[in-house]
Amino acid sequence: MRKPVVMVTGANGEIGQRLIERLSGDAETDIIALDLHPMSAALASRCVATFVGDILDDNLLQRIVSEYAIHTVFHLAALLSTRAEYTPFAAHRVNVGGTLKLLNLAADQARRDGTPVKFVFPSSIAIYGLPDLATKHAAGRVREGDFNAPTTMYGCNKLYCEHLGRYYMHHFGQLNSNFRPSGVDFRAIRFPGLISAVTVPSGGTSDFGPEMVHMAASGQSYACFVPEAAQIPFMAMPDGVEALLALAAAPRAQLGQETYNITAFSMSAAGFRDRVVDAFPGAQVTFEVHHARSRIIDTWPLDVDDTPARNDWGWQPKYDADATFDDYLLPTLMALTHR
């Protein structure tokens, strides 16, 4: 008999690791994890099975579904924004092709077992494309339906995957004479910049703030690739994990849309610099603008409106700007530094 499980792709990423730690606290939840690289023994021990391989590997996916009945998918595997600009074909293959395969897997599972399969997808503020800085500042807090004109391959990938999720949820198989919904229960969060105290950032265009913090904590100078005035929304990594869990747990009847903005605070590069210098006296931060990366940041919102998430499923960040630094980043970084 196939075992009912929650599937986590991209399990070795920090969101994946923290998510598995949280999910494994529920004795009734069995987890299977998939990543390109082997997982640590400690993390693997929290799962009923781990798989090393590519989300595009049909044989691997068929092996998984032959053994397990997947009732929830947290699809975290992706190529991030900066890397995607250098390898757009690879990014499209992984970010879109992989998502399409897993949506189809979820639809097959739902038909096979006769119950909906939740598909929880991390999207991004990269799906927005504001045309210029004047528009960005005039727009203020951007809603989900505004400025959906991404300027990066990563943003295009994420926006298209949102549409694929909506399609699989409402329209997949619509030309069949006995058409009925596929059973895919698609739910997406558009994350702002995520700030982790544990993992040094790599590959994200929004990483100018987190990179600044980590370099200062390790005693290294940092040349920020955006100007001081560059500003986008952010949130602490623990809030990101809790948001995925909260959206997954929400009754479908409460959800008025498939995709939700969330945020905790908006901060400029200068704001990060000031907090970093205050926390690490002597920290050396300069601004050496990488114009191509900076132009991308200019197209992302100054802030986002997350009212629907707050109203529909009770989204409420634990960490505002002060708490992110004082209660999360600094204590965690100090503890890691003095191990």
C-alpha positions in Angstrom: 0.0 0.0 0.0 1.3 3.5 -1.0 2.2 5.7 2.0 0.6 9.2 2.3 3.4 11.8 2.4 4.3 15.4 2.0 6.9 16.0 -0.7 9.5 18.8 -0.5 11.6 19.6 -3.5 14.8 21.7 -3.3 15.1 20.2 0.2 18.7 21.2 0.8 18.0 24.9 0.4 17.4 26.8 3.6 13.7 27.1 3.2 13.6 23.4 2.5 15.7 22.5 5.6 13.7 24.8 7.9 10.4 23.6 6.4 11.4 19.9 7.0 12.4 20.7 10.6 9.0 22.3 11.2 7.0 19.6 9.4 8.7 16.8 11.2 7.5 18.2 14.5 4.1 16.7 13.6 4.2 13.0 14.3 1.4 12.4 11.8 3.3 14.0 8.9 5.6 11.8 6.9 8.0 13.6 4.6 9.8 12.7 1.4 12.6 15.0 0.2 14.1 15.5 -3.2 17.3 17.5 -4.0 20.1 17.4 -6.5 22.6 16.7 -3.7 22.5 14.3 -0.7 21.0 15.6 2.5 22.8 15.6 5.8 22.1 12.6 8.1 20.4 14.9 10.6 18.0 16.2 8.1 17.4 12.9 6.4 16.5 11.4 9.7 13.4 13.6 9.8 12.1 12.1 6.5 10.7 8.7 5.7 12.7 8.8 2.4 15.1 11.1 0.6 15.8 11.1 -3.1 18.9 12.5 -4.9 18.1 13.6 -8.4 16.6 16.0 -10.9 13.0 17.1 -10.8 13.0 16.7 -14.6 13.9 13.0 -14.3 10.7 11.1 -15.3 12.0 7.8 -14.1 12.7 9.2 -10.7 9.3 10.8 -10.4 7.6 7.6 -11.4 9.6 5.7 -8.8 8.5 8.1 -6.1 4.8 8.0 -7.0 4.8 4.2 -7.3 5.8 4.0 -3.6 4.1 7.1 -2.1 0.7 8.8 -2.2 1.6 12.5 -2.2 -1.1 14.7 -0.7 1.0 17.9 -0.5 3.8 19.3 -2.6 6.1 22.1 -1.4 7.9 22.8 -4.7 11.0 24.8 -3.7 13.5 23.7 -6.3 14.6 26.6 -8.6 17.4 28.5 -10.2 17.5 31.9 -8.6 17.4 35.3 -10.3 21.0 36.3 -11.0 22.0 32.9 -12.1 18.9 32.6 -14.3 20.1 35.7 -16.2 23.4 34.1 -17.1 21.7 30.7 -18.0 18.2 31.6 -19.2 17.7 28.3 -21.1 18.7 26.2 -18.1 16.5 28.4 -15.8 13.5 28.0 -18.0 14.1 24.2 -18.2 14.3 23.9 -14.4 11.9 26.6 -13.2 9.2 26.0 -15.7 9.8 22.5 -17.0 10.2 21.1 -13.4 7.1 22.9 -12.2 5.1 21.6 -15.1 6.2 18.0 -14.4 5.3 18.3 -10.7 1.9 19.9 -11.4 1.1 17.0 -13.8 2.3 14.6 -11.1 -0.1 16.3 -8.6 -3.0 16.0 -11.1 -2.2 12.3 -11.6 -2.1 11.7 -7.8 -5.4 13.5 -7.3 -7.1 11.4 -10.0 -5.5 8.2 -8.7 -6.4 8.7 -5.1 -9.6 10.7 -5.5 -8.5 13.5 -3.1 -7.1 16.9 -3.9 -3.4 17.4 -3.8 -2.1 20.7 -2.4 0.6 22.3 -4.4 2.4 25.1 -2.5 4.6 27.3 -4.7 7.1 30.0 -3.7 6.8 32.8 -6.3 8.6 36.1 -6.1 8.4 39.9 -6.3 10.5 39.4 -9.4 7.2 38.9 -11.3 6.7 42.7 -11.1 8.1 45.0 -13.7 7.7 48.7 -12.9 8.8 50.8 -15.9 10.8 53.5 -14.1 11.7 54.8 -10.6 9.1 57.5 -10.8 6.4 54.9 -11.3 7.9 52.8 -8.5 7.7 55.5 -6.0 4.3 56.7 -7.1 2.9 53.2 -6.9 3.8 52.6 -3.3 2.4 49.2 -2.1 1.7 47.1 -5.2 -1.2 44.7 -5.4 -1.0 41.2 -7.0 -2.6 42.3 -10.3 -0.4 45.3 -10.8 2.7 45.7 -13.1 2.9 42.0 -14.0 5.6 42.6 -16.6 8.8 41.0 -15.4 12.1 42.0 -16.8 14.1 38.9 -15.8 14.0 35.3 -16.9 13.4 34.3 -13.3 10.5 36.7 -13.0 9.0 35.4 -16.3 9.4 31.8 -15.1 7.7 32.5 -11.8 4.8 34.4 -13.3 4.2 31.7 -15.9 4.3 29.0 -13.2 1.6 30.9 -11.3 -0.5 30.8 -14.5 0.3 27.1 -14.9 -0.9 26.4 -11.4 -4.1 28.3 -12.0 -4.6 26.4 -15.2 -4.0 23.0 -13.6 -6.4 23.9 -10.8 -9.3 25.1 -12.9 -8.9 24.2 -16.6 -6.6 21.1 -17.1 -8.5 18.6 -19.2 -11.3 21.0 -20.1 -11.8 19.5 -23.6 -12.8 16.1 -22.2 -16.5 15.4 -22.4 -16.6 14.4 -18.7 -14.5 17.3 -17.6 -14.0 17.9 -13.9 -11.4 19.9 -12.0 -8.0 18.1 -11.8 -7.8 18.0 -8.0 -4.7 20.2 -7.9 -5.1 22.8 -5.1 -2.6 25.4 -6.1 -1.4 28.0 -3.6 1.4 30.5 -4.3 3.2 33.1 -2.2 5.1 36.0 -3.8 8.1 36.3 -1.5 10.0 39.6 -1.0 13.7 39.5 -0.3 14.4 36.8 2.2 17.0 37.4 5.0 18.7 34.4 6.6 21.0 34.4 9.5 22.1 30.9 8.8 22.8 30.7 5.1 25.1 33.0 3.2 23.1 34.3 0.2 24.1 33.3 -3.3 22.4 34.0 -6.6 19.6 36.3 -5.6 19.3 39.9 -6.9 17.6 40.9 -3.6 20.6 39.7 -1.7 22.3 43.1 -1.3 20.9 43.4 2.2 21.6 39.9 3.5 25.1 39.9 1.9 25.9 43.2 3.7 25.0 41.7 7.0 26.9 38.4 6.6 30.1 40.1 5.3 30.1 42.5 8.3 29.5 39.7 10.7 32.5 37.8 9.3 34.7 40.9 9.4 34.9 41.4 5.7 34.3 44.6 3.7 31.3 44.7 1.3 30.9 46.6 -1.9 27.1 46.9 -2.4 26.0 46.4 -6.0 23.0 48.8 -5.8 22.9 52.5 -4.8 22.1 53.6 -1.3 18.5 54.6 -2.3 17.6 51.2 -3.8 14.7 49.8 -1.8 12.4 46.7 -1.9 10.4 44.7 0.7 12.1 42.1 2.9 11.3 39.5 5.5 13.1 37.2 7.9 13.5 33.6 6.8 11.5 32.1 9.8 8.5 34.2 8.7 8.9 32.8 5.2 8.7 29.2 6.4 5.8 30.0 8.7 3.9 31.7 5.8 4.2 28.5 3.6 2.9 26.4 6.5 0.0 28.8 7.2 -1.1 29.0 3.6 -0.9 25.2 3.2 -3.0 24.8 6.3 -5.7 27.3 5.3 -9.1 25.8 4.3 -9.6 26.2 0.6 -12.9 27.9 1.1 -11.2 30.8 2.9 -8.9 31.5 0.0 -10.1 34.1 -2.5 -7.2 33.8 -4.9 -4.4 31.4 -5.8 -1.4 33.8 -5.4 -0.7 36.1 -2.5 1.8 38.9 -1.7 3.4 38.8 1.7 5.9 41.2 3.3 7.3 42.3 6.7 9.1 45.6 6.0 10.7 47.7 3.3 14.3 48.8 3.5 16.8 50.7 1.4 20.5 49.7 0.9 21.3 52.7 3.1 19.0 51.5 5.8 20.8 48.1 5.8 24.2 50.0 5.9 23.1 52.0 8.9 21.9 49.0 10.9 25.0 47.0 9.9 27.4 49.8 11.0 25.5 50.2 14.3 25.7 46.5 15.0 29.2 45.9 13.8 31.3 49.1 14.5 34.1 49.4 12.0 32.2 47.5 9.3 33.3 48.7 5.9 30.4 49.2 3.4 30.9 50.9 0.1 28.6 51.3 -2.9 30.0 50.1 -6.2 26.9 49.9 -8.4 26.4 47.0 -10.8 24.1 48.9 -13.2 22.5 45.8 -14.8 21.6 44.3 -11.4 20.6 47.7 -10.0 18.2 48.2 -12.9 16.5 45.0 -12.1 15.9 46.1 -8.5 14.5 49.4 -9.8 11.7 47.4 -11.5 10.6 45.7 -8.3 8.1 47.3 -6.0 9.1 49.7 -3.2 6.6 47.6 -1.1 3.7 45.2 -1.7 0.1 45.1 -0.4 -0.4 41.9 1.5 -4.0 42.7 2.7 -5.5 39.6 1.0 -3.1 37.3 2.8 -3.8 38.9 6.1 -7.6 38.7 5.5 -7.8 35.3 4.0 -5.4 33.2 6.0 -4.3 35.3 8.9 -0.8 36.2 7.6 1.1 38.3 10.2 4.9 38.5 10.3 6.6 37.9 13.6 9.7 39.9 12.6 9.5 43.6 11.6 12.7 45.5 10.7 13.7 45.9 14.4 12.9 42.3 15.4 14.6 40.9 12.3 17.9 42.5 13.4 17.6 42.5 17.2 15.8 39.2 17.8 16.8 37.1 14.8 19.8 38.2 12.8 22.2 39.5 15.4 21.7 36.8 18.1 21.9 34.0 15.6 25.0 35.4 13.9 26.7 35.9 17.2 25.9 32.4 18.3 27.3 31.0 15.0 30.4 33.1 15.2 31.2 32.0 18.8 30.7 28.3 18.3 
